[in-house]
Amino acid sequence: MIRRLSTSIAAILLAAGALPAQAGPFGDDLAKCLVRSTNSDDKTSLVQWMFSVMGLHPQVKQFTMVSPEKRNELNKRMADLMVSLLVDRCGKESREAIKNEGLVTIQSSFSLLGQVAAQELFTNPDVAAGLEQFSKSIDENKLKSLTDNAK
C-alpha cells in the first residue's frame, strides 16, 4: 500500500505541469475528442515535445541533450499535430468549445491530453523500474504514520 502510494506521488509530481484547468461541458467534449483522436505515435510526439520544452528551464537544462535542430523538428511535429487535432480531427468540438467557453478551453483540453500522454510513459517497464527506485528512497514509516493518523 505504502509503496503504491509513493509511486503514485512520483507520477503526480512528474505530471504536475500538465494538470488541467476547469473546463465546461464543451471543453470536456473537446478534451475527450482530443484523447480519442490521438494514437500512440501522437502521444509520443506530445511527450517528446513537452520534455524538450521543459528541458530549456535552467534548473533542468543540464539533464537534457536536445539539439536545436531536434527541438525545431519536435516543435514542427507538435504544431502540425495541434492544428490537425483542432481543425481536422476535432473541428466541430473545437469550434463549439471556443464559441461557448472561449479560447482558454483549448488550454485545459490540451492539458488533459498531456496528462493522458504522460500516463502512457508510466506503463513502460524502464520508467516503472525508475519509479520503484524512487519509492525506495521514501521514508515509509512517516507515510505510514500519515495514513494511520488519517483514519
C-alpha positions in Angstrom: 0.0 0.0 0.0 2.7 2.5 1.0 4.9 1.6 -2.0 1.9 2.1 -4.3 1.3 5.5 -2.6 4.9 6.6 -3.1 4.8 5.5 -6.7 1.6 7.5 -7.2 3.2 10.5 -5.7 6.1 10.3 -8.1 3.7 10.1 -11.0 1.7 13.1 -9.8 4.9 15.1 -9.3 6.1 14.3 -12.8 2.8 15.2 -14.4 2.1 18.2 -12.3 2.9 20.6 -15.1 0.0 19.1 -17.1 -2.8 19.5 -14.6 -5.9 20.7 -16.3 -7.8 23.9 -15.5 -11.6 23.6 -15.0 -13.5 23.2 -18.3 -17.1 23.4 -19.0 -19.1 20.8 -21.0 -17.9 22.0 -24.4 -14.3 21.9 -23.2 -14.9 18.4 -21.8 -16.2 17.3 -25.2 -13.1 18.8 -26.8 -10.8 17.1 -24.4 -12.5 13.7 -24.9 -12.2 14.2 -28.7 -8.5 15.1 -28.4 -7.8 12.0 -26.4 -10.0 9.8 -28.6 -8.4 11.2 -31.8 -4.7 10.6 -30.9 -2.8 7.5 -31.4 0.2 6.2 -29.6 2.6 8.0 -32.0 0.8 11.3 -31.5 1.0 10.9 -27.7 4.7 10.1 -28.0 5.3 13.2 -30.1 3.5 15.3 -27.5 5.5 13.9 -24.6 8.8 14.3 -26.5 7.8 17.9 -27.2 6.9 18.6 -23.6 10.2 17.1 -22.4 12.2 19.2 -24.9 10.5 22.4 -23.8 10.8 21.6 -20.1 14.5 20.9 -20.7 15.0 24.6 -21.5 14.5 25.5 -17.9 17.8 26.5 -16.3 17.2 24.2 -13.4 16.9 21.1 -15.6 18.8 22.1 -18.7 21.9 20.1 -17.6 19.9 16.9 -17.7 18.8 17.2 -21.3 20.6 16.8 -24.6 18.1 18.1 -27.1 19.8 19.8 -30.1 18.3 23.0 -31.5 17.6 21.0 -34.7 15.8 18.3 -32.9 13.8 20.8 -30.9 12.8 22.5 -34.1 11.7 19.2 -35.5 9.7 18.4 -32.3 8.1 21.9 -32.5 7.1 21.4 -36.1 5.6 18.0 -35.4 3.7 19.3 -32.3 2.4 22.3 -34.3 1.2 20.0 -37.1 -0.5 17.7 -34.6 -2.2 20.6 -32.7 -3.6 22.1 -36.0 -4.7 18.6 -37.1 -6.5 17.9 -33.9 -8.1 21.3 -33.6 -9.1 21.8 -37.2 -9.4 18.4 -38.8 -10.0 15.7 -36.2 -11.9 17.7 -33.6 -13.0 20.7 -35.6 -16.6 20.6 -34.5 -15.7 20.3 -30.9 -13.1 23.0 -31.1 -15.5 25.5 -32.7 -18.2 24.7 -30.1 -15.8 25.0 -27.2 -14.3 28.3 -28.4 -17.8 29.7 -29.2 -19.2 28.8 -25.8 -16.3 28.8 -23.4 -13.6 30.9 -25.0 -10.0 30.2 -26.0 -9.0 29.2 -22.5 -10.8 25.9 -23.1 -8.2 24.9 -25.7 -5.5 25.1 -23.0 -7.4 23.0 -20.5 -8.3 20.4 -23.1 -4.7 20.0 -24.2 -3.7 19.8 -20.6 -5.8 16.7 -20.2 -4.3 15.3 -23.4 -0.9 15.9 -22.0 -1.8 14.0 -18.8 -3.1 11.1 -20.8 0.1 11.1 -22.9 2.3 11.3 -19.9 0.4 8.4 -18.2 1.4 6.2 -21.1 5.0 6.8 -20.2 4.5 5.1 -16.8 3.5 1.9 -18.5 7.0 1.5 -19.8 8.9 -1.1 -17.8 12.1 1.1 -17.6 10.1 4.0 -16.2 8.2 1.8 -13.8 11.6 0.5 -12.6 12.8 4.1 -12.1 9.7 4.9 -10.1 10.4 1.8 -8.0 13.9 3.1 -7.3 12.4 6.4 -6.3 10.0 4.8 -3.9 12.8 3.0 -2.1 14.1 6.5 -1.1 10.9 7.5 0.7 10.6 7.2 4.5 7.7 4.7 4.6 7.3 5.0 8.3 6.5 8.6 8.0 4.0 7.9 5.3 2.5 5.1 7.3 2.1 7.5 10.2 0.3 9.9 7.9 -2.1 7.3 6.6 -2.6 5.8 10.1 -3.5 9.2 11.6 -5.9 9.9 8.8 -8.1 7.0 9.8 
